[in-house]
Amino acid sequence: MSQQAPELRSSTAVVTLGRPDPTPDGPLNPPISLSSTFRSAGAPQQGERVYARYANPTWEPLEEAIASLEGGDLPGLAFASGMAAVSAALSLVPVGGVAVVPSASYNGTIGLARDLAEAGSLVLHEVDPLDLAATIAALEGADLLWLESPTNPMLDVVDLPRLVSEARRRGVTAVVDNTFSTPLRQRPLSVGADVVVHSATKFIAGHSDVLLGLVVARNGELRARLAKHRTLHGGIAGPFEAWLALRGLRTMALRLDRAEATADELARRLLEHPAVERVRYPGLPSDPNHERARVQLDGFGAIVSIEPSGGADAADRLVEALGLFTPATSLGGVESLVERRRRHAAEPLEVPEALVRLSIGIEHVEDLWADLDRALTAAAG
C-alpha cells in the first residue's frame, strides 16, 4: 500500500491513506477480497497470509490507515467488534496479574474486566480516574492501566499525559480507548500510551452498518501478542466490514466536524433550557473538565450527556417524545441517537439514573434543536 507524506493534515490523510500503489488501470481504492484461502509457496514465509484467519488483503489498508492516523509505526489490527478489540487488550494482563480500570468505564469493558476477575484470571482494581492520587497509588504492582477520555457516558476528561506517564514509569502497560475522540481529536500514543483501542463501529465507519474493532500497538512485542490473541480466539474482521469501515473513514473528518459543531451549539442551548438540570459537554466553559479538554483535545467531540429535571421518569419520557433522535444503543453515525444509559442493568452505578446520552449526527442543527426543545417541554409537563 502507498504511504502518505507525514506532513498531510488528518482531514486529507483520511481520504488518501490505505490506497493501493498507483499502477496504470489499477483501482483507486482497495477492492474486497473474499477468499478464505491463499495459494502457498511451500513453507510459510515471513509476511505470507497463509489463511484468512491470519490476514486478509482487505483488512490491511484499514490497519495501515488507522496506525498512520494514530501515529503508530506498525500496522494496526482489525477485530470483529469493539469488544473483540477490548478483549484482546485485556488479555495483555498475565494470569493473576493486576488491571486498573475505571469503575465508570464503558459497560462492556468493565463488565468483561469484572468477569475475568471473578474467574480468577486477573485482579481488578476499580478507580475513579479523576482522583489522580488514588489512581496513581493503584498502579503500584499493576500490569495494565485502562483509560477512556472522554469517558462513556459521563464525558469526563482525565489527565491522560500524567496517568500514562505514571504508568510507564512503573512498567505498567497503558491502554486508551480512543473511540469518542478518534485520532482526529486525540492521539494517545503521542503522550506515551502503549495500546489504543477503537470501536470502529462508531465514528470511524460512521454509518451504523458495521461491527468492527481496531487496535494500534506501540511496539512489535505488544502487536504480536494482540495478533496471536486475534488468531487463536477467532475474533477476526470480515473483509466486507473492513472495506465498509475504510470507505467510512474517507468522510470521517467532514462528519465529525459537522456533528461536533452541532453538538457544541446544542449543548449551549441545553444549558439554558428550563427542563434540563445538568449538561455535560467538554466544550462548555462551565464544564468541570473544560480546561483540561481544551489543552488535551483538538476538538470536543459529538457526544452530549444531559440530565433532565424530574429524574429517570422524565428522562424516559424525553426519549419517548423525541422524533428526529432515534432511541438506540450506539453512537457516532450520521443520524442522531438518544439513550438513557441506566436502562441497561450492566451500566455502572456511577452513571446517574437520569443521564441521557445524545450522539449528535449531521442533521441540521435547527431541526435537532426543535425536536429536543419540544420533547423536553413535553417530558417536563
Rosetta blueprint (number, residue, H / E / L):
1 M L
2 S L
3 Q L
4 Q L
5 A L
6 P L
7 E L
8 L L
9 R L
10 S H
11 S H
12 T H
13 A H
14 V H
15 V H
16 T H
17 L L
18 G L
19 R L
20 P L
21 D L
22 P L
23 T L
24 P L
25 D L
26 G L
27 P L
28 L L
29 N L
30 P L
31 P L
32 I L
33 S L
34 L L
35 S L
36 S L
37 T E
38 F L
39 R L
40 S L
41 A L
42 G L
43 A L
44 P L
45 Q L
46 Q L
47 G L
48 E L
49 R L
50 V L
51 Y E
52 A L
53 R L
54 Y L
55 A L
56 N L
57 P L
58 T L
59 W H
60 E H
61 P H
62 L H
63 E H
64 E H
65 A H
66 I H
67 A H
68 S H
69 L H
70 E H
71 G L
72 G L
73 D L
74 L L
75 P L
76 G L
77 L E
78 A E
79 F E
80 A L
81 S L
82 G H
83 M H
84 A H
85 A H
86 V H
87 S H
88 A H
89 A H
90 L H
91 S L
92 L L
93 V L
94 P L
95 V L
96 G L
97 G E
98 V E
99 A E
100 V E
101 V E
102 P E
103 S L
104 A L
105 S L
106 Y L
107 N H
108 G H
109 T H
110 I H
111 G H
112 L H
113 A H
114 R H
115 D H
116 L H
117 A H
118 E H
119 A L
120 G L
121 S L
122 L E
123 V E
124 L E
125 H E
126 E E
127 V E
128 D L
129 P L
130 L L
131 D L
132 L H
133 A H
134 A H
135 T H
136 I H
137 A H
138 A H
139 L L
140 E L
141 G L
142 A L
143 D L
144 L E
145 L E
146 W E
147 L E
148 E E
149 S L
150 P L
151 T L
152 N L
153 P L
154 M L
155 L L
156 D L
157 V L
158 V L
159 D L
160 L H
161 P H
162 R H
163 L H
164 V H
165 S H
166 E H
167 A H
168 R H
169 R H
170 R L
171 G L
172 V L
173 T E
174 A E
175 V E
176 V E
177 D E
178 N L
179 T L
180 F L
181 S L
182 T H
183 P H
184 L H
185 R H
186 Q L
187 R L
188 P H
189 L H
190 S H
191 V H
192 G L
193 A L
194 D L
195 V E
196 V E
197 V E
198 H E
199 S E
200 A L
201 T L
202 K L
203 F L
204 I L
205 A L
206 G L
207 H L
208 S L
209 D L
210 V L
211 L L
212 L L
213 G E
214 L E
215 V E
216 V E
217 A E
218 R L
219 N L
220 G H
221 E H
222 L H
223 R H
224 A H
225 R H
226 L H
227 A H
228 K H
229 H H
230 R H
231 T H
232 L H
233 H H
234 G L
235 G L
236 I E
237 A L
238 G L
239 P H
240 F H
241 E H
242 A H
243 W H
244 L H
245 A H
246 L H
247 R H
248 G H
249 L H
250 R L
251 T L
252 M H
253 A H
254 L H
255 R H
256 L H
257 D H
258 R H
259 A H
260 E H
261 A H
262 T H
263 A H
264 D H
265 E H
266 L H
267 A H
268 R H
269 R H
270 L H
271 L H
272 E L
273 H L
274 P L
275 A L
276 V E
277 E E
278 R E
279 V E
280 R E
281 Y L
282 P L
283 G L
284 L L
285 P L
286 S L
287 D L
288 P L
289 N L
290 H H
291 E H
292 R H
293 A H
294 R H
295 V H
296 Q H
297 L L
298 D L
299 G L
300 F L
301 G L
302 A L
303 I E
304 V E
305 S E
306 I E
307 E E
308 P E
309 S L
310 G L
311 G H
312 A H
313 D H
314 A H
315 A H
316 D H
317 R H
318 L H
319 V H
320 E H
321 A H
322 L L
323 G L
324 L L
325 F L
326 T E
327 P E
328 A L
329 T L
330 S L
331 L L
332 G L
333 G L
334 V L
335 E L
336 S L
337 L E
338 V E
339 E E
340 R E
341 R H
342 R H
343 R H
344 H L
345 A L
346 A L
347 E L
348 P L
349 L L
350 E L
351 V L
352 P L
353 E L
354 A L
355 L L
356 V E
357 R E
358 L E
359 S E
360 I L
361 G L
362 I L
363 E L
364 H L
365 V H
366 E H
367 D H
368 L H
369 W H
370 A H
371 D H
372 L H
373 D H
374 R H
375 A H
376 L H
377 T H
378 A H
379 A H
380 A H
381 G L
